[in-house]
Amino acid sequence: MLDLKLLQNDFDKVSQKLRKKGVKEEILKELKRLFVVLKEQRTKLESLQAKKNEKSKLFPIYKKEGKDISLLKKELDDIKESINFEQKVVNELEEELEIYALNIPNIPDDEVPEGKDENDNIEIKKVLTPKEFDFEPKEHWELAQKLDWIDFQRGVKLAKSRFSVLKNSAAKLERALINYMLDFNAKRGFSEICVPYIVNKESMRATGQLPKFEDDLFKIEGEELYLIPTAEVPLTNLYRDEILKEDELPMLMTGYTACFRKEAGSAGRDTRGMIRQHQFDKVELVSITKPEDSDKVFDKMVECASDLLSSLGLPHRLVMLCGGDLGFSAAKTIDLEVWLPGQGKYREISSVSNTRDFQARRAKIRYKEGKKNRLVHTLNGSSLAVGRTLIAIMENYQQKDGTIMIPEVLKEYL
């Protein structure tokens, strides 16, 4: 959640940054109105409290002088009644402001470029050169059909569209990729954690999925529980409402989970194949750091994901997201996009984001620095989306006869 004090103290500067992220003008105006009304109400309450203190001091004076205190007592009772009423109004306004603020995204970093959507993202660099084929490379669904690797029809039969069944070598390769990714991340200093695939409402709110993106979540009927959209949620919430020791930081974690998303806002996009599924596997990186270390850890996470792709021999590029394409909780994000020769373009396979103290404020994750409690910074990133990595291997390692070579580093895992 936004630091409301920062917003209140420098509203114009902060709101200007939020405009970069596409926050609408009417939302900012309503936010400012709430601040003004709350400030006026607090001033009114403070004035009544000061008046009450002033009148209370008259009691011993009246008693000493033998004056009748009944009128003073009546006046003080009226003031107390007004204070109770005004305090209730202040509490309601504070609650309204907090609920409103839960729907306001994080402030983007200054280095985040201006832009409306993915077309305005900035390429940082390319890593590895795409292979030149002496034949027309096929897309993954064509290869899958010939090899009997992915059954899209039976996935729909079992559930609905955007569910798939992996078979034979594809199922083994998916499992091999998960194990390889976890081992790779562990060698880079990320501790492996196995977490639940179902979390409560408080966890979803802490990392920013609720209340803003409830329509994109799979909710358990009759329970305040949800299927996770990413391992970022349970890994970050491991330390919700906790005060960590300074020497415990940074915490570097990796974990594999299945992920579940309704993809409510992606109707008509990537309807063929396995690019955009309701259920998919992902290996995640999550870090919890001191504020002064978060940029260094961010670079480490991007490097880890990029080196993982390079170890698999997969050409990719790094892209800095513009304000309009930046996620709700992110202050800055670098996407890693893998080359898919069948499609003839780069497609997102990982997003690494620094959320600064945005999630930590919502989740109340702090650390003890001397005698003070400070908010941590939290970071997250895919390392990698397993299904998309499988697709990338299929398309980049395909042979003329339709068979698929296996990257050398995966052979021991098969």
C-alpha positions as CSV (number, residue, x, y, z in Angstrom):
1,M,0.0,0.0,0.0
2,L,1.1,3.6,-0.6
3,D,2.6,5.5,2.2
4,L,-0.4,7.8,2.8
5,K,1.8,10.3,4.8
6,L,4.1,10.7,1.8
7,L,1.1,11.2,-0.5
8,Q,-0.5,13.7,1.9
9,N,2.7,15.7,2.4
10,D,3.7,15.9,-1.3
11,F,0.4,15.1,-3.1
12,D,1.3,16.9,-6.4
13,K,4.7,15.1,-6.8
14,V,3.4,11.7,-5.9
15,S,0.2,12.0,-8.0
16,Q,2.3,13.0,-11.0
17,K,4.3,9.8,-10.7
18,L,1.0,7.8,-10.4
19,R,-0.2,9.4,-13.6
20,K,2.8,7.7,-15.3
21,K,1.2,4.4,-14.2
22,G,-2.1,5.3,-15.8
23,V,-4.0,6.2,-12.6
24,K,-7.1,8.2,-13.7
25,E,-7.5,11.9,-12.9
26,E,-10.8,11.3,-11.2
27,I,-9.3,8.8,-8.8
28,L,-6.5,11.3,-7.8
29,K,-9.1,14.0,-7.3
30,E,-11.2,11.8,-5.0
31,L,-8.1,10.8,-3.1
32,K,-7.2,14.5,-2.6
33,R,-10.8,15.3,-1.5
34,L,-10.6,12.6,1.1
35,F,-7.4,14.0,2.4
36,V,-8.9,17.5,2.7
37,V,-12.1,16.3,4.4
38,L,-10.1,14.2,6.8
39,K,-7.7,17.0,7.6
40,E,-10.6,19.4,8.3
41,Q,-12.3,16.8,10.5
42,R,-9.2,16.1,12.5
43,T,-8.7,19.8,13.1
44,K,-12.3,20.0,14.3
45,L,-11.7,17.0,16.6
46,E,-8.5,18.5,18.0
47,S,-10.2,21.8,18.7
48,L,-12.9,20.0,20.7
49,Q,-10.3,18.0,22.6
50,A,-8.4,21.3,23.4
51,K,-11.7,22.9,24.6
52,K,-12.5,19.8,26.8
53,N,-9.0,20.0,28.4
54,E,-9.5,23.8,29.0
55,K,-12.9,23.3,30.6
56,S,-11.7,20.3,32.7
57,K,-9.1,22.5,34.3
58,L,-11.9,24.8,35.7
59,F,-13.3,22.1,38.0
60,P,-10.7,22.4,40.9
61,I,-10.9,26.2,40.5
62,Y,-14.7,26.2,40.8
63,K,-14.6,23.9,43.8
64,K,-12.0,26.0,45.5
65,E,-14.1,29.1,45.0
66,G,-17.3,27.3,46.0
67,K,-19.0,27.9,42.6
68,D,-21.8,25.8,41.2
69,I,-20.2,23.2,38.8
70,S,-23.5,21.9,37.3
71,L,-23.5,24.1,34.2
72,L,-19.8,23.4,33.7
73,K,-20.4,19.7,34.0
74,K,-23.3,19.9,31.5
75,E,-21.1,21.9,29.1
76,L,-18.3,19.4,29.4
77,D,-20.7,16.5,28.8
78,D,-21.9,18.1,25.6
79,I,-18.3,18.6,24.5
80,K,-17.5,14.9,25.2
81,E,-20.6,13.9,23.2
82,S,-19.4,16.0,20.3
83,I,-15.9,14.5,20.6
84,N,-17.3,11.0,20.4
85,F,-19.4,11.9,17.3
86,E,-16.5,13.6,15.6
87,Q,-14.1,10.8,16.5
88,K,-16.5,8.3,14.9
89,V,-16.5,10.5,11.7
90,V,-12.7,10.6,11.7
91,N,-12.5,6.8,12.1
92,E,-14.9,6.3,9.2
93,L,-13.0,8.7,7.0
94,E,-9.7,7.0,7.8
95,E,-11.2,3.6,7.0
96,E,-12.6,5.0,3.8
97,L,-9.3,6.4,2.8
98,E,-7.4,3.2,3.6
99,I,-9.9,1.1,1.5
100,Y,-9.6,3.6,-1.3
101,A,-5.8,3.5,-1.0
102,L,-5.8,-0.3,-1.3
103,N,-6.8,0.2,-5.0
104,I,-4.1,2.7,-5.8
105,P,-0.9,1.1,-7.4
106,N,2.6,1.5,-6.3
107,I,4.6,4.6,-7.2
108,P,6.9,3.9,-10.2
109,D,10.6,4.5,-9.9
110,D,12.0,7.6,-11.6
111,E,13.9,5.4,-14.1
112,V,10.7,3.8,-15.4
113,P,10.0,5.1,-18.9
114,E,6.8,6.9,-19.9
115,G,4.4,4.9,-22.0
116,K,0.9,3.4,-22.3
117,D,1.5,-0.3,-23.0
118,E,4.0,-3.0,-24.0
119,N,4.7,-1.2,-27.3
120,D,6.4,1.6,-25.2
121,N,8.7,-0.8,-23.2
122,I,12.5,-0.3,-23.7
123,E,14.8,-3.1,-24.8
124,I,17.9,-3.2,-22.6
125,K,19.8,-5.9,-24.4
126,K,19.6,-9.2,-26.3
127,V,21.3,-12.4,-25.0
128,L,22.3,-15.2,-27.4
129,T,21.6,-15.1,-31.1
130,P,18.5,-16.9,-32.5
131,K,19.3,-20.0,-34.6
132,E,18.8,-19.8,-38.3
133,F,16.8,-22.8,-39.6
134,D,17.2,-24.3,-43.1
135,F,13.5,-25.1,-42.9
136,E,10.3,-23.3,-41.8
137,P,10.2,-23.7,-38.0
138,K,6.9,-24.9,-36.6
139,E,4.9,-23.5,-33.6
140,H,4.8,-25.6,-30.5
141,W,1.2,-26.9,-31.0
142,E,2.1,-28.3,-34.4
143,L,5.2,-30.1,-32.9
144,A,3.1,-31.3,-29.9
145,Q,0.5,-32.9,-32.2
146,K,3.0,-34.8,-34.3
147,L,5.0,-36.0,-31.2
148,D,1.9,-36.7,-29.0
149,W,3.4,-34.4,-26.3
150,I,0.4,-32.2,-25.5
151,D,-3.3,-33.0,-25.6
152,F,-5.3,-29.8,-25.8
153,Q,-8.6,-31.4,-26.5
154,R,-8.6,-33.7,-23.4
155,G,-7.5,-30.7,-21.3
156,V,-10.7,-29.0,-22.4
157,K,-12.7,-32.2,-21.8
158,L,-11.3,-32.5,-18.2
159,A,-11.9,-28.8,-17.3
160,K,-12.5,-26.1,-20.0
161,S,-10.5,-24.1,-22.5
162,R,-7.0,-23.1,-21.6
163,F,-6.2,-26.3,-19.8
164,S,-3.8,-28.9,-21.3
165,V,-2.6,-32.4,-20.7
166,L,1.2,-33.0,-21.0
167,K,2.1,-36.5,-22.2
168,N,5.1,-38.8,-22.7
169,S,8.4,-36.8,-23.1
170,A,6.7,-33.5,-22.5
171,A,5.5,-34.6,-19.0
172,K,9.1,-35.8,-18.2
173,L,10.6,-32.6,-19.6
174,E,8.3,-30.5,-17.5
175,R,9.4,-32.3,-14.3
176,A,13.0,-32.2,-15.3
177,L,12.8,-28.4,-15.9
178,I,11.3,-27.8,-12.4
179,N,14.1,-29.8,-10.7
180,Y,16.8,-28.1,-12.9
181,M,15.5,-24.6,-12.1
182,L,15.3,-25.2,-8.4
183,D,18.8,-26.6,-8.3
184,F,20.1,-23.7,-10.5
185,N,18.6,-21.1,-8.1
186,A,19.8,-22.9,-5.0
187,K,23.4,-22.6,-6.4
188,R,22.8,-18.9,-6.7
189,G,22.0,-18.7,-3.0
190,F,18.2,-19.0,-3.1
191,S,16.8,-21.3,-0.4
192,E,14.2,-23.8,-1.6
193,I,10.7,-23.5,0.1
194,C,7.6,-25.6,-0.6
195,V,4.4,-23.7,0.1
196,P,0.6,-24.3,0.0
197,Y,-1.2,-23.6,-3.3
198,I,-4.2,-22.2,-1.3
199,V,-3.9,-19.0,0.7
200,N,-6.3,-16.9,2.8
201,K,-7.7,-13.4,2.0
202,E,-5.2,-11.7,4.2
203,S,-2.3,-13.1,2.2
204,M,-3.9,-12.0,-1.1
205,R,-4.4,-8.5,0.2
206,A,-0.9,-8.3,1.5
207,T,0.8,-8.8,-1.9
208,G,-1.7,-6.7,-3.8
209,Q,-4.0,-9.2,-5.5
210,L,-7.0,-8.1,-3.4
211,P,-9.1,-6.1,-3.6
212,K,-8.0,-4.9,-7.1
213,F,-7.8,-8.2,-9.0
214,E,-10.4,-10.4,-7.3
215,D,-12.0,-11.2,-10.7
216,D,-8.8,-12.8,-11.9
217,L,-8.6,-15.2,-8.9
218,F,-10.1,-18.7,-8.4
219,K,-11.9,-18.5,-5.0
220,I,-12.8,-21.6,-3.0
221,E,-16.6,-21.6,-2.6
222,G,-17.8,-21.1,0.9
223,E,-14.3,-20.2,2.2
224,E,-12.2,-17.1,2.4
225,L,-9.5,-19.0,0.5
226,Y,-8.0,-18.7,-3.0
227,L,-5.9,-20.7,-5.4
228,I,-2.6,-18.9,-5.7
229,P,-1.8,-17.0,-9.0
230,T,1.9,-17.2,-8.3
231,A,4.3,-18.5,-5.5
232,E,5.0,-14.8,-4.8
233,V,1.9,-14.8,-2.6
234,P,2.7,-17.5,-0.1
235,L,6.5,-17.0,-0.2
236,T,6.2,-13.2,0.7
237,N,3.4,-13.9,3.3
238,L,5.6,-16.3,5.2
239,Y,6.7,-13.3,7.1
240,R,3.5,-11.3,7.3
241,D,3.0,-9.5,10.6
242,E,6.5,-10.3,11.7
243,I,9.6,-8.3,12.8
244,L,12.7,-9.8,11.4
245,K,16.3,-9.5,12.7
246,E,18.6,-7.4,10.7
247,D,21.1,-10.2,10.3
248,E,18.5,-12.4,8.7
249,L,18.4,-10.1,5.7
250,P,18.4,-10.5,2.8
251,M,16.2,-13.5,2.6
252,L,16.5,-15.2,-0.8
253,M,13.9,-17.8,-1.6
254,T,12.9,-20.0,-4.5
255,G,9.9,-22.3,-4.8
256,Y,7.9,-24.3,-7.3
257,T,4.1,-24.2,-7.4
258,A,1.3,-24.7,-9.8
259,C,-0.4,-21.3,-10.5
260,F,-4.0,-20.6,-11.2
261,R,-5.4,-17.5,-13.0
262,K,-8.8,-16.8,-14.6
263,E,-7.1,-14.6,-17.2
264,A,-10.2,-12.4,-17.0
265,G,-8.6,-9.6,-18.9
266,S,-7.1,-11.6,-21.7
267,A,-10.2,-12.7,-23.7
268,G,-9.2,-13.6,-27.3
269,R,-5.4,-13.5,-26.6
270,D,-3.2,-16.6,-27.2
271,T,-6.1,-18.9,-27.5
272,R,-4.0,-21.6,-29.3
273,G,-1.4,-23.6,-27.6
274,M,0.0,-23.3,-24.1
275,I,1.1,-19.6,-23.9
276,R,-1.8,-18.5,-21.7
277,Q,-3.3,-21.1,-19.5
278,H,-5.6,-21.1,-16.4
279,Q,-3.2,-23.6,-14.7
280,F,0.5,-23.6,-15.2
281,D,3.7,-24.4,-13.4
282,K,6.3,-21.8,-12.3
283,V,9.5,-21.6,-10.3
284,E,9.6,-18.3,-8.5
285,L,12.2,-16.1,-6.9
286,V,11.2,-14.0,-3.9
287,S,13.6,-11.8,-1.8
288,I,13.1,-9.8,1.4
289,T,15.8,-7.1,1.9
290,K,16.8,-4.0,3.7
291,P,15.8,-0.9,1.6
292,E,19.4,0.0,0.8
293,D,20.1,-3.5,-0.6
294,S,17.0,-4.0,-2.8
295,D,18.5,-2.6,-6.0
296,K,21.5,-4.9,-5.7
297,V,19.2,-7.9,-5.0
298,F,17.0,-6.9,-8.0
299,D,20.0,-7.1,-10.3
300,K,21.0,-10.5,-8.8
301,M,17.5,-11.9,-9.5
302,V,17.5,-10.6,-13.1
303,E,20.9,-12.1,-13.7
304,C,19.8,-15.4,-12.2
305,A,16.8,-15.7,-14.5
306,S,18.8,-14.6,-17.6
307,D,21.7,-17.0,-16.8
308,L,19.1,-19.8,-16.4
309,L,17.8,-19.1,-19.9
310,S,21.4,-19.0,-21.3
311,S,22.3,-22.3,-19.7
312,L,19.4,-23.8,-21.6
313,G,20.7,-22.2,-24.8
314,L,17.5,-20.1,-25.2
315,P,18.0,-16.7,-26.9
316,H,16.2,-13.9,-25.0
317,R,16.1,-10.2,-24.4
318,L,15.7,-7.9,-21.3
319,V,13.0,-5.2,-21.4
320,M,12.3,-2.4,-19.0
321,L,8.6,-2.0,-18.6
322,C,7.1,1.5,-19.1
323,G,4.7,3.0,-16.6
324,G,1.5,1.9,-18.4
325,D,2.6,-1.7,-18.6
326,L,3.9,-1.9,-15.0
327,G,2.2,-4.3,-12.6
328,F,0.0,-3.0,-9.7
329,S,2.5,-3.6,-6.9
330,A,5.7,-3.0,-8.9
331,A,7.9,0.1,-8.6
332,K,10.0,-1.2,-11.5
333,T,10.0,-4.4,-13.6
334,I,12.4,-6.0,-16.1
335,D,10.8,-8.6,-18.3
336,L,12.8,-11.4,-19.9
337,E,11.4,-12.4,-23.2
338,V,12.4,-15.7,-24.9
339,W,12.7,-16.1,-28.7
340,L,10.1,-18.4,-30.2
341,P,11.1,-19.2,-33.8
342,G,7.8,-20.7,-34.7
343,Q,6.1,-17.4,-33.9
344,G,9.1,-15.4,-35.1
345,K,9.1,-13.1,-32.0
346,Y,10.1,-12.7,-28.4
347,R,7.5,-13.7,-25.7
348,E,7.6,-13.0,-22.0
349,I,8.9,-15.9,-19.9
350,S,9.8,-14.0,-16.7
351,S,9.1,-10.7,-14.9
352,V,11.4,-9.5,-12.1
353,S,9.9,-6.7,-10.0
354,N,11.0,-4.6,-7.1
355,T,7.9,-3.6,-5.1
356,R,10.0,-1.5,-2.6
357,D,8.0,-1.2,0.7
358,F,4.6,-1.4,-1.0
359,Q,3.8,-5.0,-0.1
360,A,5.7,-4.8,3.2
361,R,3.4,-1.9,4.3
362,R,0.3,-4.0,3.5
363,A,1.8,-7.1,5.0
364,K,3.4,-5.4,8.0
365,I,6.8,-7.1,7.4
366,R,9.5,-5.1,9.3
367,Y,13.0,-5.6,10.6
368,K,14.7,-4.4,13.8
369,E,17.3,-1.8,13.1
370,G,18.7,-0.7,16.4
371,K,15.7,0.3,18.5
372,K,13.5,1.1,15.4
373,N,11.3,-1.1,13.3
374,R,11.7,-0.4,9.6
375,L,9.7,-1.8,6.6
376,V,11.6,-4.2,4.4
377,H,11.6,-4.2,0.6
378,T,10.1,-7.2,-1.2
379,L,11.0,-8.4,-4.7
380,N,9.7,-11.2,-6.9
381,G,10.4,-12.8,-10.2
382,S,9.7,-15.8,-12.4
383,S,12.6,-18.2,-12.7
384,L,10.9,-19.4,-14.9
385,A,7.4,-20.0,-16.2
386,V,7.9,-23.8,-16.8
387,G,5.3,-24.3,-19.5
388,R,6.7,-21.4,-21.6
389,T,10.2,-22.8,-21.1
390,L,9.0,-26.1,-22.4
391,I,7.5,-24.3,-25.4
392,A,10.7,-22.4,-26.0
393,I,12.8,-25.6,-26.0
394,M,10.3,-27.3,-28.4
395,E,10.5,-24.4,-30.9
396,N,14.3,-23.6,-30.6
397,Y,15.5,-27.2,-30.5
398,Q,13.2,-28.6,-33.2
399,Q,14.7,-30.6,-36.1
400,K,13.7,-30.9,-39.7
401,D,12.0,-34.2,-39.1
402,G,9.9,-32.8,-36.3
403,T,11.8,-34.3,-33.5
404,I,13.2,-32.2,-30.6
405,M,16.7,-32.2,-29.2
406,I,17.1,-31.9,-25.5
407,P,19.4,-29.2,-24.0
408,E,22.6,-30.8,-22.6
409,V,22.1,-29.5,-19.0
410,L,18.7,-31.3,-18.8
411,K,19.9,-34.8,-19.8
412,E,20.9,-35.8,-16.3
413,Y,17.5,-34.8,-15.1
414,L,15.8,-37.1,-17.6
